[in-house]
Amino acid sequence: MACEEDTNSGGYGTISVNGMTRTCLVFAAVTIVIVLPAAQGDDAALRDAAAALQRGDYTLAESKVRAELKVHPADAEALSLLGMVLDARKEFTEADAQYRKAVAAAPRSAPVLGRYANHLLAAGDEKGAHDAFSQVLAIAPADPYANLALARMALKTKDAAHATHAREALDYLDRLPAALRDAPEAAVPRLIALDRTGDKQAADAVFAQLDKATQNDSKLSSSIGWTLARAQQYPQAESFLTHALAGNASDFQVLYDLGVVALYAHDYDRAREVLETAVRQQPNNADALYRQPEQALRLLAEAAKVAPRRADVQRLIAVITGELQANEDSAAAWDRYAALAPSDDTARRERGFARIHMHQFDAGLADLNWYIARHPDDPVGYYEQGLAQSTSDPTKGLSSLDKALHLKPDFVEARSARGALYYLQGKPDAAVPDLEAAAAAQPDNGLILDRLGQAYRALDRLDDSIRTLRKAHQLAPDEPTIVLHLANALAEASQNAESETLMGRYRQMRPTQAPRDLMRYLSLTPEQQRADYRARVEKAVQDKPGDANAQLHYLKLSLEEGQTDQALKTARTIESMKAGAAILADAGRALLEARQFASARELLESAAAVDHSGGLELPLAIAAFHSAGAQDGLKHLERVPESARNADYYLARAQMLDAEGKSAEALGSLDRALRAAPDRVEIYWQEVVFLKKDGRAKDALELLDRAANSAAQQPWFPVLRAALLESGGQTEQARALLENARRRWPEVAAVWVAEGLIVAVHGPAGEARRLLETAVSLGAHSPEVWACLADMTSRSAPDRIDDAKHAIGEALKAAPDDPAIQAVQRRIAAKDRSPENRPIEPASLFFTRLPQDW
């Protein structure tokens, strides 16, 4: 992540930073006027020079200062001011000579020493800067800028497990005058320091104060967001960048900033939404080319072509290829990143770790050992070193993992690795406590549970082993090793039928392999990738027509490309081949998702006949419901075992009961779905629709109130509440709610859609058009949105008739037979802008499809 700092900022004569967008240096908010108390010559001349420097007129500033120095060659203020001018021009060597003369002339002047320290910092001499700032504090212990600068320097050390530097930063910040301690320039480093020392309560209080103070200041919010991002405080950075985006939801730069921070925070859904919006706005901008991990690398490869010198692009390629186990690509990307960012030692650490995965143990350990020698307090370094050492010397590996856990006791990955290593050494009794602790910290991690299940089995705790491995299999059903371990444990428990079924499934699985040459493939355009994939699939089917797995890929390819007839033909081929249950089930699910319900039912029934334990009862019931009616669907639902009746089961049952006209029972089933999955938006939406249809809008509002209190904060809840309020005639309340939601989630199209449709009904049309244009720029695509935008454009901007025609054309592509959309088309063609004409009814969208699909 590139972040450009203003090296001319300083408390001893600051160049104010105007128009900052991504500047990370929040000290720029402290603009202290140049003070010249010790000037021997013409104060006015030096003040004029300072003013010219402030404006960026370096030539005028230099001429005035040099003229003054001819008269007073030992004037410390003039000498340091000349140094500042030269710093502004990046002429650090000559500037250094002027600062040294200034310090020699006034060795006890805090402002002169402070400017020299700031120069050293700008020139990259952090040790020299630290010493000079310390000299300032020896003269003036409460000096604001020296304390702020030293606090910031202390926080540059990123050994998160060791709080010494953070406590040092807090000591400096506590010396600031009371009036400055709560200002953003001091509050941000305090927040970072408190977080690193583990004082969550105090950190939360500072965060809340900052959050409230900057909500309406987009520029400052952006600056704070990037400062926090550089300190790896990604969730907090997200909050401030959200404030920045609220000021202008179409601001490409802030969209990019927010998306990249969300990506680093592993908030992939939000990163995808935000960065896809940025891609739509500027498709050839390298900054925009990011997505969630499975999709990111193609765009990153393009970004690397567009901007090969962008260090942050190479770093993200390295990180994501590492997550995908494309280790050769990861190591190569870390090499490129290290060349572009030579001061970031983590590049060498991660390159070493990638090399270990490539079995280049000597080269990998050399990198890791080098890193640890420079960063002895970094738990990640010891963790990666421990994994590397364990391949040849498990005792050394355990020692390194012990050090990692000493530095960071809650380091789940290190604890899990140590437990696994104990198990491999034949010490399951030592492994279990580590693996149980890791599983408690990450209960949804199937691989940790798999290791724990193996350790239980080695201790003859067979019931515990089977219970744990079953949960691991539920979490990662496609992981071959978990399937194998569960099958073996069941066989040991004499549960032979289920064990044999799992072994059959395991034999059909392909072992997980690290992708090779991934970046070459992903550097192709989407069209080239699709053509390459299609050619390989078609060749596989042609060369081996009896390969059921190849036929499965062909079926999915046909569905993706809209070739339904070919997909159905391939489905019949797969069924006639007597393929294994796993392939039949996968094909059936693909057809179900494509809404080919009758064919999906046939394949799912065949899969269930081969493997009774395949868990296909629910998808079969859904296929039966849509192909043969609710009564048939409900009969199949009765076959779903009690242990598998999850939120999806109760949601499907509710839809079937509603189709049968049993609204009370349907609502009861939705209540059970919500208890099983209290954060599933589609369940809330479905219940809101049912309650409204039943004339119980008040109950629907109460449901959403409970959701806001119990479920994770999501934009869909205020959107649904606003839809209900508008349908009940409470337009002002609905709009107020949506305006708040826009400030909180400015990148979410549905928030803008909801308000745009509401304003379209009540006016003015121009405001509705602007809201809907923003919604479309953020990805809104439903035919109702396009039709309403066309209508509002025609009414409010008659000179933009081509835009109105384009919008109605998009609406008709998606819904050519919709009478309301056809009516809008006729009005546009007739130039009929009569206010009596009713616009698109909001309820036609609000209660017919999920907000994510608007």
C-alpha positions in Angstrom: 0.0 0.0 0.0 1.7 3.2 -1.1 1.2 6.1 1.2 2.9 9.4 0.5 3.9 11.4 3.5 4.6 15.1 3.5 8.2 15.2 4.7 8.0 19.0 5.0 5.5 18.8 7.9 6.9 19.8 11.2 6.0 21.6 14.4 8.9 24.0 14.0 7.7 25.8 11.0 5.2 23.6 9.3 4.3 23.6 5.6 0.6 23.1 5.8 -0.8 20.3 3.7 -3.8 21.5 1.6 -5.9 19.1 -0.4 -4.6 15.9 1.2 -6.4 12.8 0.2 -4.3 9.8 1.2 -1.7 11.5 3.4 -0.9 9.3 6.4 0.9 11.9 8.4 -1.8 13.2 10.8 0.7 15.6 12.3 -0.2 17.8 9.4 -3.2 18.8 11.4 -0.7 20.6 13.8 0.2 23.7 11.9 2.5 25.8 14.1 3.4 29.2 12.7 7.1 29.8 12.2 8.4 31.7 15.2 11.7 33.6 15.0 12.4 34.8 18.5 16.2 34.8 18.1 16.5 36.4 14.7 19.4 38.8 14.5 18.3 40.5 11.3 15.1 41.6 9.6 12.2 39.6 11.1 9.9 40.8 8.3 12.3 39.4 5.6 12.3 36.0 7.2 8.5 36.0 7.7 8.1 36.8 4.0 10.4 33.9 3.3 8.4 31.6 5.5 5.2 32.7 3.9 6.7 31.9 0.4 7.8 28.5 1.7 4.2 27.9 3.0 2.8 28.7 -0.4 5.3 26.4 -2.2 7.2 29.3 -3.8 10.6 27.8 -3.0 12.5 30.1 -5.4 11.3 33.3 -3.7 11.8 31.8 -0.2 15.4 30.8 -1.0 16.3 34.2 -2.4 15.0 36.0 0.6 16.7 33.7 3.1 20.1 33.8 1.3 19.9 37.6 1.2 19.4 37.7 4.9 22.3 35.3 5.5 24.6 37.6 3.6 24.0 40.1 6.3 23.8 37.6 9.2 25.6 34.4 8.2 25.3 32.9 11.7 21.6 33.5 12.2 20.3 30.1 13.3 16.7 30.8 12.4 17.7 31.8 8.8 20.0 28.8 8.4 17.3 26.4 9.5 14.7 28.1 7.3 17.1 27.6 4.4 17.4 24.0 5.3 13.6 23.7 5.2 13.5 25.2 1.7 16.2 22.7 0.5 14.3 19.8 2.2 11.2 20.8 0.3 13.2 20.4 -2.9 14.6 17.0 -1.7 18.1 18.5 -1.7 18.9 16.7 1.6 22.7 16.8 1.5 22.9 20.6 1.1 20.1 21.0 3.6 22.0 18.9 6.2 25.0 21.4 6.0 22.7 24.3 6.7 21.0 22.6 9.7 24.4 21.7 11.2 25.4 25.4 11.0 22.1 26.4 12.6 22.6 23.9 15.5 26.2 25.0 16.0 24.9 28.6 16.2 22.1 27.8 18.6 22.7 24.4 20.3 20.1 25.1 23.0 17.3 26.2 20.7 14.5 23.6 20.8 12.9 24.9 17.5 16.3 24.7 15.7 17.0 21.2 17.0 13.5 20.2 16.1 13.8 21.3 12.5 17.1 19.4 12.3 15.4 16.3 13.7 12.6 16.7 11.2 15.1 17.0 8.4 16.9 13.8 9.5 13.5 12.0 9.6 12.7 13.2 6.0 16.2 12.1 4.8 15.7 8.6 6.3 18.0 8.8 9.2 15.6 7.6 11.9 18.2 7.0 14.6 19.7 10.5 14.1 16.2 12.0 14.2 15.4 10.1 17.4 18.5 11.4 19.0 17.8 15.0 17.9 14.2 14.9 19.1 15.5 13.5 22.4 17.7 16.6 22.7 14.7 18.8 22.1 12.9 17.1 25.1 16.0 17.6 27.2 15.5 21.3 26.7 11.7 21.5 26.5 10.2 18.3 28.0 6.6 19.2 26.9 7.5 20.1 23.3 4.4 19.0 21.4 6.0 18.1 18.1 9.0 16.2 19.5 6.7 14.1 21.7 4.4 13.4 18.9 7.3 12.5 16.5 8.9 10.2 19.1 5.6 8.5 19.8 5.1 7.9 16.1 8.6 6.6 15.7 8.1 4.2 18.6 4.9 2.8 17.0 6.7 2.1 13.7 8.0 -1.1 15.3 5.4 -3.7 14.4 6.2 -6.5 16.9 2.6 -6.7 18.0 3.2 -9.2 20.7 5.7 -7.0 22.5 4.2 -3.9 24.1 7.3 -2.1 25.2 7.4 0.3 22.2 3.7 1.0 22.6 4.1 1.9 26.3 7.0 4.1 25.3 4.7 5.9 22.8 2.1 6.4 25.5 4.7 8.0 27.8 5.5 10.6 25.1 1.8 11.2 24.4 1.1 11.8 28.1 3.6 14.7 28.1 1.5 16.6 25.6 -0.4 19.7 26.8 -4.0 18.8 27.9 -5.5 20.8 25.1 -3.7 18.7 22.5 -4.2 15.2 23.9 -7.7 14.7 22.5 -6.9 16.2 19.1 -6.8 13.7 16.2 -3.1 14.1 15.7 -2.5 12.8 19.2 -5.5 10.6 19.5 -4.6 8.4 16.6 -1.2 7.3 17.9 -2.7 6.9 21.3 -5.4 4.5 19.8 -2.7 2.4 18.1 -0.6 2.3 21.3 -3.4 1.3 23.5 -4.5 -1.4 21.2 -1.0 -2.9 21.1 -0.7 -2.8 24.9 -4.0 -4.8 25.1 -5.9 -2.0 26.9 -9.1 -2.6 24.9 -11.4 -0.5 27.1 -9.2 2.6 26.8 -8.6 1.9 23.1 -12.4 1.6 22.4 -13.0 4.9 24.3 -10.4 6.7 22.1 -11.8 5.1 19.0 -15.4 6.2 19.9 -14.2 9.8 20.5 -12.3 10.0 17.2 -15.1 8.3 15.3 -17.7 10.8 16.5 -15.4 13.8 16.0 -14.5 13.0 12.4 -17.8 11.6 11.0 -18.5 14.7 8.9 -14.8 15.5 7.9 -14.1 13.4 4.8 -10.5 14.6 4.4 -9.5 14.0 8.0 -11.3 10.7 8.1 -9.3 9.6 5.0 -6.0 10.6 6.5 -6.8 8.9 9.8 -7.9 5.8 8.0 -4.7 5.4 6.2 -2.6 6.1 9.3 -4.4 3.2 11.0 -4.0 1.0 8.0 -0.3 1.5 8.0 -0.3 0.5 11.6 -2.2 -2.6 10.6 -5.3 -1.5 12.5 -7.5 -2.6 9.6 -11.0 -2.8 11.1 -10.6 0.7 12.7 -9.2 2.0 9.4 -12.3 0.7 7.6 -14.5 2.8 9.9 -12.7 6.1 9.1 -12.5 5.4 5.4 -16.2 4.7 5.5 -16.8 8.2 6.9 -14.6 9.5 4.1 -16.6 7.7 1.4 -19.9 8.9 2.9 -19.0 12.4 1.7 -18.9 11.3 -1.9 -19.9 7.7 -2.6 -18.5 7.9 -6.2 -15.1 9.1 -5.1 -12.8 6.6 -6.9 -9.8 7.2 -4.6 -11.6 6.6 -1.4 -13.4 3.6 -2.9 -10.0 2.1 -3.7 -8.6 3.0 -0.2 -11.6 1.4 1.6 -11.5 -1.7 -0.6 -7.8 -2.4 -0.1 -8.0 -1.9 3.6 -11.0 -4.3 3.7 -9.0 -6.8 1.7 -6.1 -6.6 4.2 -8.6 -7.0 7.0 -9.9 -10.2 5.3 -13.3 -8.5 5.0 -13.6 -10.1 1.5 -17.2 -9.5 0.9 -16.9 -5.8 1.5 -13.6 -5.6 -0.4 -15.3 -7.3 -3.4 -18.3 -4.9 -3.3 -16.2 -1.8 -3.0 -13.5 -2.7 -5.4 -15.9 -4.0 -8.1 -17.5 -0.5 -7.9 -14.1 1.1 -8.4 -13.4 -1.2 -11.3 -16.7 -0.1 -12.9 -15.7 3.5 -12.5 -12.1 3.3 -13.8 -11.5 -0.1 -15.4 -8.0 0.7 -16.5 -6.8 2.0 -13.2 -4.4 -0.4 -11.5 -5.7 0.6 -8.1 -9.1 -0.8 -8.8 -8.0 -4.3 -9.8 -8.6 -6.3 -6.6 -11.3 -8.8 -5.6 -11.7 -11.5 -3.0 -8.9 -14.2 -3.0 -10.5 -16.7 -5.4 -11.0 -13.9 -8.0 -8.4 -11.4 -7.0 -5.3 -12.6 -8.8 -6.5 -12.1 -12.4 -7.1 -8.5 -11.6 -3.9 -8.2 -9.7 -2.0 -9.6 -12.6 -3.5 -6.9 -14.8 -2.7 -4.3 -12.2 1.0 -5.4 -12.2 1.0 -4.9 -16.0 -0.5 -1.4 -15.7 1.8 -0.3 -12.8 4.8 -2.6 -12.5 6.5 -0.3 -9.9 3.5 -0.4 -7.5 4.9 -2.1 -4.4 1.4 -2.6 -2.8 0.2 -4.6 -5.9 3.2 -7.0 -5.6 2.6 -7.4 -1.9 -1.0 -8.3 -2.4 -0.1 -10.8 -5.1 2.4 -12.3 -2.7 -0.1 -12.5 0.2 -3.0 -14.0 -1.8 -0.9 -16.5 -3.8 0.5 -17.6 -0.5 -3.0 -18.1 0.9 -3.9 -20.2 -2.2 -0.6 -22.2 -1.8 0.8 -21.0 -5.1 4.1 -20.9 -3.4 6.4 -20.4 -6.5 4.3 -17.4 -7.5 4.3 -16.1 -3.9 8.1 -16.3 -3.5 8.6 -14.5 -6.8 6.1 -11.8 -5.8 7.9 -11.3 -2.5 11.2 -10.9 -4.4 9.6 -8.2 -6.6 8.1 -6.5 -3.5 11.4 -6.6 -1.6 13.1 -4.8 -4.6 10.4 -2.1 -4.5 10.2 -1.8 -0.7 13.7 -2.7 0.6 13.1 -1.3 4.1 10.2 -3.8 4.7 11.9 -6.8 6.3 8.7 -8.8 6.3 9.2 -9.4 2.6 12.2 -11.5 3.3 10.4 -13.4 6.1 7.5 -14.3 3.9 9.7 -15.2 0.9 11.5 -17.6 3.2 8.3 -19.1 4.3 7.1 -19.6 0.7 10.4 -21.3 -0.1 9.9 -23.7 2.8 6.6 -24.7 1.2 8.5 -25.3 -2.1 10.9 -27.6 -0.2 13.8 -25.1 -0.6 14.6 -25.6 3.1 18.1 -24.1 3.2 17.2 -21.0 1.3 14.0 -20.6 3.3 15.6 -21.0 6.7 18.4 -18.6 5.8 15.7 -15.9 5.1 13.8 -16.7 8.4 17.0 -16.8 10.5 18.1 -13.4 9.0 14.7 -11.9 9.9 14.7 -13.2 13.5 18.1 -11.9 14.1 16.8 -8.4 13.3 13.3 -8.9 14.9 13.8 -11.1 17.9 10.4 -10.0 19.3 8.2 -11.1 16.4 6.1 -14.2 17.1 5.3 -14.7 13.4 9.0 -15.1 12.7 9.4 -17.8 15.3 6.2 -19.5 14.1 7.4 -19.7 10.5 10.9 -20.7 11.6 9.4 -23.5 13.8 7.4 -24.9 10.9 10.5 -24.8 8.7 12.7 -26.5 11.3 10.1 -29.2 12.1 10.7 -30.9 8.7 14.2 -31.9 9.7 14.6 -31.2 13.5 11.3 -31.4 15.3 13.0 -30.5 18.6 14.2 -27.2 17.2 10.8 -26.7 15.7 9.1 -27.1 19.0 11.6 -24.7 20.6 10.8 -22.0 18.1 7.0 -22.5 18.5 7.5 -22.2 22.2 9.1 -18.8 21.7 6.3 -17.7 19.4 3.7 -18.6 22.1 5.7 -17.0 24.8 5.6 -13.7 22.9 1.9 -14.2 21.9 0.0 -16.7 24.0 -3.2 -16.3 21.9 -1.3 -17.2 18.7 -3.8 -19.8 17.5 -1.8 -20.9 14.4 1.3 -21.5 16.5 -0.6 -23.4 19.2 -2.2 -25.6 16.5 1.1 -26.2 14.8 2.7 -27.2 18.1 -0.1 -29.6 18.9 0.3 -31.2 15.4 4.0 -31.5 15.9 3.6 -33.2 19.3 1.1 -35.6 17.6 3.6 -36.4 14.8 6.3 -37.1 17.4 4.0 -39.7 19.0 3.1 -37.5 22.0 -0.7 -37.2 21.7 -1.1 -36.5 25.4 1.0 -33.3 24.9 -0.8 -32.5 21.6 -4.4 -32.5 22.9 -4.2 -29.5 25.3 -2.8 -27.3 22.4 -5.2 -28.6 19.9 -8.2 -28.2 22.2 -7.2 -24.6 23.0 -6.8 -23.9 19.2 -10.2 -25.5 18.4 -11.8 -23.4 21.2 -10.4 -20.3 19.7 -11.3 -21.2 16.1 -14.3 -23.6 16.4 -15.1 -23.4 12.7 -11.6 -24.5 11.5 -12.0 -28.0 10.1 -8.3 -28.7 9.8 -7.6 -28.0 13.5 -10.5 -30.3 14.4 -9.1 -32.9 12.1 -5.8 -32.8 14.0 -7.6 -33.0 17.3 -9.6 -35.9 16.2 -6.5 -37.8 15.2 -4.9 -37.1 18.6 -8.0 -38.3 20.4 -7.9 -41.5 18.4 -4.2 -42.1 19.3 -5.3 -41.8 23.0 -8.0 -44.5 22.4 -10.7 -41.8 22.9 -12.6 -43.1 19.9 -16.0 -41.5 20.7 -14.3 -38.1 21.1 -12.4 -38.7 17.9 -15.5 -39.6 15.8 -17.5 -36.7 17.2 -14.6 -34.2 16.5 -13.9 -35.6 13.0 -17.7 -35.5 12.1 -17.7 -31.8 12.9 -14.5 -31.3 10.9 -16.1 -33.1 8.0 -19.2 -30.9 8.2 -17.0 -27.8 8.1 -14.8 -29.0 5.2 -16.7 -31.8 3.4 -14.4 -31.6 0.3 -11.1 -32.0 2.2 -9.9 -35.5 1.3 -7.7 -36.1 4.4 -10.6 -35.4 6.7 -12.9 -37.8 4.8 -10.1 -40.5 5.1 -9.5 -39.9 8.8 -13.3 -40.1 9.6 -13.7 -43.2 7.5 -10.8 -44.9 9.4 -12.1 -43.9 12.8 -15.6 -45.3 11.9 -14.1 -48.5 10.7 -12.2 -48.9 14.0 -15.6 -48.4 15.8 -17.1 -51.1 13.6 -19.4 -48.7 11.8 -18.5 -50.3 8.6 -21.3 -49.2 6.3 -20.8 -45.5 6.8 -17.0 -46.0 6.7 -17.2 -47.8 3.4 -19.4 -45.0 1.9 -16.9 -42.4 3.0 -14.0 -44.4 1.6 -15.9 -44.6 -1.8 -16.2 -40.9 -1.7 -12.6 -40.5 -0.8 -11.4 -42.6 -3.8 -13.3 -40.3 -6.1 -11.7 -37.2 -4.7 -8.6 -35.7 -6.1 -5.8 -34.8 -3.6 -5.4 -31.1 -2.9 -2.6 -29.8 -5.0 -0.9 -26.4 -4.9 -1.5 -24.6 -8.2 1.4 -24.2 -10.5 2.1 -21.4 -12.9 -1.0 -19.7 -11.5 0.0 -16.1 -12.3 0.6 -16.9 -16.0 -2.9 -18.2 -16.4 -4.4 -15.4 -14.4 -2.5 -12.8 -16.5 -4.8 -13.8 -19.4 -7.8 -11.6 -20.1 -11.2 -13.0 -18.9 -12.0 -13.9 -22.5 -8.7 -15.7 -22.9 -9.2 -17.5 -19.6 -12.7 -18.6 -20.6 -11.5 -19.8 -24.0 -8.6 -21.7 -22.4 -10.9 -23.3 -19.8 -13.5 -24.2 -22.5 -10.8 -25.7 -24.8 -9.4 -27.9 -21.9 -12.9 -29.1 -20.9 -14.0 -29.9 -24.4 -10.7 -31.7 -25.1 -11.1 -33.7 -21.9 -14.7 -34.7 -22.9 -13.5 -35.6 -26.4 -10.5 -37.6 -25.3 -12.2 -39.4 -22.5 -15.9 -39.4 -23.0 -16.3 -41.9 -20.2 -14.7 -39.6 -17.6 -17.6 -38.6 -15.4 -15.5 -35.8 -13.8 -14.9 -34.3 -17.2 -18.6 -34.5 -18.1 -19.4 -32.7 -14.8 -17.1 -29.8 -15.7 -18.7 -29.7 -19.2 -22.2 -29.5 -17.6 -21.2 -26.6 -15.3 -19.5 -24.8 -18.3 -22.7 -25.2 -20.3 -24.8 -23.8 -17.5 -22.4 -20.8 -17.0 -22.6 -20.0 -20.7 -26.4 -20.3 -20.8 -26.4 -23.4 -23.0 -29.2 -25.1 -21.2 -30.0 -27.7 -23.8 -26.4 -28.9 -23.9 -26.3 -28.9 -20.1 -29.4 -31.1 -19.9 -28.0 -33.4 -22.5 -24.8 -33.8 -20.5 -26.8 -34.4 -17.3 -28.4 -37.4 -19.0 -25.0 -38.6 -20.1 -23.7 -38.4 -16.5 -26.7 -40.3 -15.2 -26.4 -43.0 -17.9 -22.7 -43.6 -16.9 -23.6 -44.8 -13.4 -21.2 -42.2 -12.0 -20.3 -42.1 -8.4 -22.6 -40.4 -5.8 -20.3 -37.4 -5.4 -20.4 -36.5 -9.1 -24.1 -37.1 -9.4 -24.8 -34.9 -6.3 -22.5 -32.1 -7.6 -24.2 -32.1 -11.0 -27.6 -32.1 -9.3 -26.8 -29.2 -7.1 -25.4 -27.2 -10.2 -28.7 -27.8 -12.0 -30.7 -26.8 -8.9 -28.8 -23.5 -8.7 -29.5 -23.0 -12.4 -33.3 -23.5 -11.6 -33.4 -26.7 -13.8 -35.5 -28.3 -11.1 -36.8 -31.5 -12.9 -33.3 -32.6 -14.1 -31.8 -31.6 -10.8 -34.3 -33.9 -9.1 -33.4 -36.9 -11.3 -29.7 -36.6 -10.6 -30.1 -36.0 -6.9 -32.4 -39.1 -6.6 -29.8 -41.2 -8.4 -27.0 -39.9 -6.0 -29.2 -40.6 -3.0 -29.8 -44.1 -4.2 -26.1 -44.8 -4.4 -25.2 -43.0 -1.1 -27.9 -42.9 1.5 -25.7 -40.8 3.9 -24.9 -38.1 1.3 -27.2 -35.5 3.0 -29.2 -34.9 -0.2 -32.7 -34.8 1.4 -32.9 -31.0 1.5 -31.8 -30.2 -2.1 -34.1 -33.1 -3.2 -37.0 -31.5 -1.4 -36.4 -28.1 -2.9 -36.2 -29.6 -6.4 -39.4 -31.5 -5.8 -41.1 -28.3 -4.5 -40.3 -26.4 -7.6 -40.9 -29.2 -10.1 -44.0 -30.9 -8.6 -45.5 -28.5 -6.0 -45.4 -27.7 -2.3 -47.1 -30.9 -1.2 -44.4 -33.1 -2.8 -41.7 -30.9 -1.5 -43.0 -31.2 2.1 -43.1 -35.0 1.8 -39.5 -35.0 0.9 -38.7 -32.6 3.7 -39.9 -35.1 6.2 -37.0 -37.4 5.2 -34.4 -34.8 6.4 -32.9 -36.2 9.6 -33.4 -34.2 12.8 -29.7 -33.5 13.1 -29.6 -31.9 9.6 -32.6 -29.6 10.1 -30.7 -26.3 10.0 -31.7 -22.8 8.9 -31.9 -23.8 5.2 -34.3 -26.6 6.1 -36.7 -24.3 8.0 -36.4 -21.5 5.3 -37.4 -24.0 2.6 -40.2 -25.4 4.8 -41.6 -21.9 5.3 -41.7 -21.2 1.6 -43.5 -24.5 1.0 -46.0 -23.9 3.7 -46.7 -20.4 2.5 -47.3 -21.8 -1.0 -49.8 -24.1 0.6 -51.6 -21.1 2.2 -50.4 -22.0 5.7 -49.1 -18.6 6.7 -49.0 -19.1 10.5 -47.0 -22.4 10.2 -44.7 -20.7 7.6 -43.9 -17.9 10.1 -43.3 -20.4 12.8 -40.8 -22.2 10.6 -39.1 -18.9 9.8 -38.8 -18.2 13.5 -36.9 -21.5 13.9 -34.7 -20.6 10.9 -33.8 -17.4 12.6 -32.9 -19.1 15.9 -30.6 -21.4 13.9 -29.0 -18.6 11.9 -29.7 -15.2 13.5 -27.6 -13.2 11.1 -29.0 -14.6 7.8 -30.5 -11.6 5.9 -32.5 -13.7 3.5 -34.5 -15.2 6.4 -35.3 -11.8 7.8 -36.3 -10.6 4.4 -38.6 -13.6 3.8 -40.3 -13.1 7.2 -40.7 -9.4 6.6 -42.4 -10.3 3.2 -44.7 -12.9 4.9 -45.6 -10.6 7.8 -46.4 -7.6 5.5 -48.5 -9.9 3.2 -50.4 -11.0 6.3 -51.1 -7.4 7.3 -48.6 -7.4 10.2 -46.2 -4.6 9.3 -45.9 -3.6 13.0 -44.6 -7.1 13.8 -42.2 -6.9 10.9 -40.8 -3.7 12.3 -40.4 -5.3 15.7 -38.6 -8.2 14.1 -36.1 -5.8 12.4 -35.6 -4.0 15.8 -34.6 -7.3 17.3 -32.3 -8.0 14.4 -30.5 -4.7 14.8 -29.8 -5.6 18.4 -28.8 -9.2 18.0 -27.4 -9.7 14.5 -24.2 -8.4 13.1 -24.6 -4.8 11.8 -25.5 -5.0 8.2 -27.0 -2.4 5.8 -29.9 -4.6 4.8 -31.7 -4.2 8.1 -32.2 -0.4 7.9 -33.0 -0.8 4.2 -35.8 -3.3 5.0 -37.1 -1.1 7.8 -37.2 1.9 5.5 -39.1 -0.2 2.9 -41.7 -1.0 5.6 -42.0 2.6 6.8 -42.5 3.9 3.3 -45.2 1.3 2.6 -46.9 2.5 5.8 -46.9 6.1 4.7 -44.0 7.1 7.0 -41.8 8.7 4.3 -39.9 11.1 6.4 -38.8 8.5 8.9 -37.8 6.1 6.0 -35.7 8.8 4.4 -34.0 9.8 7.7 -33.1 6.1 8.3 -31.7 5.7 4.8 -29.6 8.9 5.0 -28.0 7.5 8.2 -27.5 4.2 6.4 -25.8 6.0 3.5 -23.3 7.6 5.9 -22.6 4.2 7.4 -22.5 2.1 4.2 -21.9 4.5 1.3 -20.7 1.8 -1.0 -23.8 -0.3 -0.8 -26.1 0.2 -3.8 -29.3 -0.9 -2.1 -29.2 2.0 0.3 -29.2 4.5 -2.6 -31.8 2.4 -4.5 -34.2 2.5 -1.6 -34.0 6.2 -1.2 -34.0 6.9 -4.9 -37.3 4.9 -5.4 -38.9 6.6 -2.5 -37.9 10.1 -3.7 -39.1 9.2 -7.2 -42.7 8.8 -5.8 -42.6 12.0 -3.7 -40.2 14.2 -5.7 -38.2 16.0 -6.7 -37.4 14.0 -9.8 -33.9 15.5 -10.1 -32.9 14.3 -6.6 -34.3 10.9 -7.4 -32.3 10.8 -10.6 -29.0 11.7 -8.7 -29.6 9.0 -6.1 -30.3 6.3 -8.7 -27.3 7.3 -10.8 -25.1 6.8 -7.8 -26.9 3.5 -7.2 -26.1 2.3 -10.7 -22.5 3.4 -10.4 -22.3 1.3 -7.3 -23.6 -1.8 -9.1 -27.4 -1.6 -8.9 -28.8 -3.6 -11.9 -32.4 -4.6 -11.4 -34.9 -3.7 -14.1 -37.0 -1.6 -11.7 -33.9 0.6 -10.9 -33.1 1.1 -14.6 -36.7 1.9 -15.4 -37.1 4.4 -12.5 -33.8 6.0 -13.5 -35.0 6.3 -17.1 -38.3 7.9 -15.9 -36.6 10.4 -13.5 -34.1 11.3 -16.2 -36.8 12.0 -18.7 -38.7 14.1 -16.2 -35.9 16.1 -14.7 -33.4 16.4 -17.6 -35.2 16.4 -20.9 -32.0 17.3 -22.7 -30.6 13.9 -21.6 -33.1 11.8 -23.6 -30.3 9.5 -24.9 -29.5 8.6 -21.2 -33.1 7.9 -20.5 -33.4 5.7 -23.6 -30.2 3.8 -22.6 -31.6 3.2 -19.1 -35.0 1.9 -20.3 -33.2 -0.3 -22.7 -31.3 -1.9 -19.8 -34.6 -2.4 -18.0 -36.2 -4.1 -20.9 -33.3 -6.4 -21.5 -33.9 -7.9 -18.0 -37.7 -7.7 -18.0 -39.1 -7.3 -21.5 -42.6 -8.3 -20.5 -43.0 -6.1 -17.4 -46.1 -3.9 -18.0 -44.9 -1.1 -15.7 -41.5 -0.9 -17.5 -43.3 -1.0 -20.9 -45.4 2.0 -19.7 -42.2 4.0 -18.9 -40.9 3.2 -22.3 -44.0 4.5 -24.0 -43.9 7.7 -21.9 -40.3 8.4 -22.8 -41.0 7.8 -26.5 -44.0 10.2 -26.3 -42.1 12.7 -24.2 -44.9 12.5 -21.7 -43.7 14.1 -18.5 -47.1 14.5 -16.9 -46.8 14.5 -13.1 -50.0 12.3 -13.0 -48.1 9.4 -14.4 -47.2 7.1 -11.5 -43.5 6.1 -11.3 -42.2 2.7 -10.6 -43.8 1.4 -7.4 -41.1 0.9 -4.7 -42.9 -2.2 -3.3 -42.5 -3.9 -6.7 -38.9 -4.2 -5.9 -38.7 -4.0 -2.1 -40.8 -7.1 -1.4 -40.1 -9.2 -4.4 -36.3 -9.7 -4.3 -33.5 -9.5 -1.8 -31.8 -6.1 -1.4 -28.5 -7.6 -2.6 -30.2 -8.3 -5.9 -31.6 -4.8 -6.4 
